[in-house]
Structure formats: structure tokens, C-alpha cells
């Protein structure tokens, strides 16, 4: 038998083409199919990341779901609206909303008993107040991507993340809503996200705030933020959650606060032309011990000495604090919005070090890389604090 080697193949007459030559064109459709599959896959990824119906910049979840936090310590049950008009009788609910929607579109809206609330332009504030719409599955997935990816990256560094939603005034004081809206209240975004994303490390202070509200007003008439005293109540829930998560923090002493006193209100609506004589509506904590000294380090490195209860405003950020006399030798990275003006003094009083930066959820181009910031600061704990109305935001997506 004559061996058939490479030379023999090359000498095959044209009338009898080799197997390779006769079949290579038959492989073309298969190769084109592979190319088409790859192209479709790439196109799908591009669509999900860049052409998402929510806009460009949507963060896709890539982390495996983590174990939920201790619900009793971190997110105790909150008695929200007993009914859901938007599910029970949507046509009637829509008609009731439409009847007064025209008056809800300003910078602020007059509520009951002298309360003023932010209007619809502030992330659909009043629609959120009544639970008018639920987040779409894609929107929920965007929050999952932002929060779950952040948690996984921080846990890989050995750091804990806690996500605290600062309740809106309408959540704790629903009677502040304009006539007709309180009756339209149903479950909102926070309930939905907790239900659909139980693996996110939520800290829910609503139950604690609602209980304290029965004794002391925690939200004033001319401001949408919780008061200083309201923030101290919320900090108690955060401290309980921290203690349940880290046994070393279970012995953290409570804030030395015994009740509240009332101070003149802080009218945040003067910028929109609302002039009104403020009453004694702003609750401030009654501290039972002197404040400890604290060093504040500004972005340019300059330092100043204040007491630990000094509020750092958004215009002061980024900044870091050092309170050597604080009872807990831990470093907290507080990623925050303006609700942190009231909460930060509680952290500064209890933790020896804090670093505070803006979350900038409303300005995605300025959103920080939180795990990188935590590593740079060498923080032990990360608290992401955001106002409840910001749950309407799609993290990472510029508002149209």
C-alpha cells in the first residue's frame, strides 16, 4: 500500500480535489453562524449596559446575593398603610390623584397643619408618598447592581456595608400630606425594594421613628429633613443593627441623650420664595454629658477643632473627623446626602474616626467608587445614607 502523505495531497489532480478543499466552503455557513452568535451576544451586552430603557449607565448586578441582616435588629416591622388604593381600585385612585395633580408640580406644596412638603419635581416626591407607582423590574435590578456589587466589593476587603434610608416626612407624619392624598397612601418603593432585594443590608428606622413621633415631633413644618433629635432616634436603630452584626459593637453605649427641646424651625423653602415666621418646631437632643472635642480635616488638609456634635454640611465635604474621646475605636465611612447633616454628629460622638463623602446619586458623574474610598480611608464600617425620595433615582443614570 502506498502511503498518502502531504506531498501526495498536494499532487492530487484538479479533477479530484482533496477532502479539505472540497469541504472548506461547506464550513463557511457554520463559521458565519458563529460570528453572528458572537456579534449578537456583544450587541446584547451593549444594549443592556448602554441602551437600557432606563438610560445609559445602568449598573448590572454581578455579585452573588449575600445573607440578609438580622431583621429584628436592623429592619423591624413598620406599620405602613393598611390598604393599597392603587391595587384595590386603581381607577378611583387615579381619578382622585388627577383631581389635584395640577397643584403638586411646584417646588413645594402646602400640606396640612402648616406643614410644607417638596413637590413632584423632587424625584416624584408626592407620587412616592402615596405609592402611586411601583419600580419596574429593570429599576429594581439597577438598585440591586449598585448596592449588591458595592456590598460584595467591600466584603472582599473585610468591610461591612449598611444601607440606611432616611424616611421622608410623609412616611412618619402622613397627616402632613395635603387633604385627599393621605387617603391614597399605599406601599412605596422602600417596601418594594426590601421585599425584592432582602439580601441588601438595609437599616430601616421607620418603626423607631414612628414610635418616638408619638411623644416628640421629629419633623418640623418648614423642613423636609428629620430633625437633630429625629436623627438621634434613627441612630439608635443603626447602633442596634451594628451590635447585632458585630458582637464587638454590642457593648457600644447609647448616646447620652434624655429627650428633646424645641428650637426655631429651619425654613428650607425660602429659596423658593416661602417666607413664614418659624415656630418652635425643630427638635434638638437634650445631651446629658458635655461634648467631646473633635478635629475636622478639610479637603485641603487644614484642621480645626470643634465639638463632636458639630454638623458637617454638604458644602464641607469631603471631610474627616477625629474624636479620641469617643467610646468606639472604629473608623466609619459615611457616604451621604443632606440627611447626614443631622446624623453625622451622632456618628462623630460615638466613633473615634469618620470620613464623610457625598453619595451624589442625583449627579451620577460625581458618584464615588465607594469600595475604593473605603480602602483609601482604611474604614472599618461603611454607612450609605440616602433620603427616601432618592429611591426614585436609577443609580448611575443621568436624569433626563
Secondary structure, 3 states (H helix, E strand, C coil): CCCCCHHHHHCCCCCCCCHHHHHCCCCHHHHHHHHHHHHHHHHHHHHHHHCCCCCCCCCCCCCCCCCCCCHHHHCCCCCCCCCCHHHHCHHHHHHHHHCCHHHHCCCEEECCCCCEEECCCCCCHHHHHHCCCCCCHHHHHHHHHHHHHHHHHHHHCCCEEEEEEECCHHHHCHHHCCCCCHHHCCCCHHHHHHHHCCCCCEECCHHHHHHHHCCCCCECCCCCCECHHHHHHHHHHHHHHHHHHCHHHCCCCCCCEEEEEEECCCCCCHHHCCCCCCCCCEEEEEECCCCCEEEEECCCCCEEEEECCCCCCHHHCCEEEECCCCCEEEEEEEEECCCHHHHHHHHHHHEEEEEEEECCCCCHHHCCCHHHHHHHHCCCEEEEEEEHHHHHCCCCCCCC
